[in-house]
């Protein structure tokens, strides 16, 4: 049989293949894949600024990070109420105070993602700005121990709450301070029976929340 090429031609082909291949470093270790941001400069847009409604009124004044409210600032509702406190990723997050449009305190406490979370105080919009509720909140609703008060400052209810309703052990009081009921509650009912709502009793969901609609305005994308 005839050969497919001369010895010299074969040697040239082999030599060419070896030259064009990258040398292998046997001592090198396999490297982990780089992250998408590795080796790149990450730039954050940070600073103070003011955002306005179309009518020219202020909407927000304070710190921004990457086009979102972040840090400390003041957020103004179109209805005149406003919030002063901490923001994170466009939400009320941390310590803050919500004010009525007349400048009196509405709520003083902590927030997570625009809703009441942890210890907080809610106030009446009256001449003396009396306390209405002192208690623990979770996801915007009373959860745990809380006290509610009449506008005259006397205690209305002292006890347990679950998801914004009286549940567990508690005490109800008349407006004059005398004890009205002491015992178990379930789903706002005393002893399993429907309770008669007192004329001045606070409905815990209004206004212990900034309202779902208003809380949604604390989220910015």
TATALIN-V230222 format. One record per backbone hydrogen bond with DSSP energy under -1.0 kcal/mol. NH is the residue of the N-H (numbers start at 1). CO is the residue of the C=O. If there is no record, write none. Layout:
BEGIN
nh	co
NH	CO
NH	CO
END
This chain:
BEGIN
nh	co
10	6
11	7
12	8
13	9
14	10
15	11
16	12
17	13
18	14
19	15
20	16
28	25
40	37
47	64
49	62
51	60
53	57
56	53
59	51
60	51
61	74
62	49
63	72
64	47
65	68
66	45
68	65
70	63
71	87
73	85
74	61
75	83
76	59
77	81
80	77
82	99
83	75
84	97
85	73
86	95
87	71
88	91
90	69
91	88
93	86
94	111
96	109
97	84
98	107
99	82
100	104
103	100
106	98
107	98
108	121
109	96
111	94
112	115
114	92
115	112
117	110
118	137
120	135
121	108
122	133
123	106
124	130
126	124
132	122
133	122
134	147
135	120
136	145
137	118
138	141
140	116
141	138
143	136
144	161
146	159
147	134
148	157
149	132
150	154
153	150
156	148
157	148
158	171
159	146
160	169
161	144
162	165
164	142
165	162
167	160
168	185
170	183
171	158
172	181
173	156
174	178
177	174
180	172
181	172
183	170
185	168
186	189
188	166
189	186
190	193
191	184
193	190
201	198
206	203
215	211
216	212
218	215
219	216
END
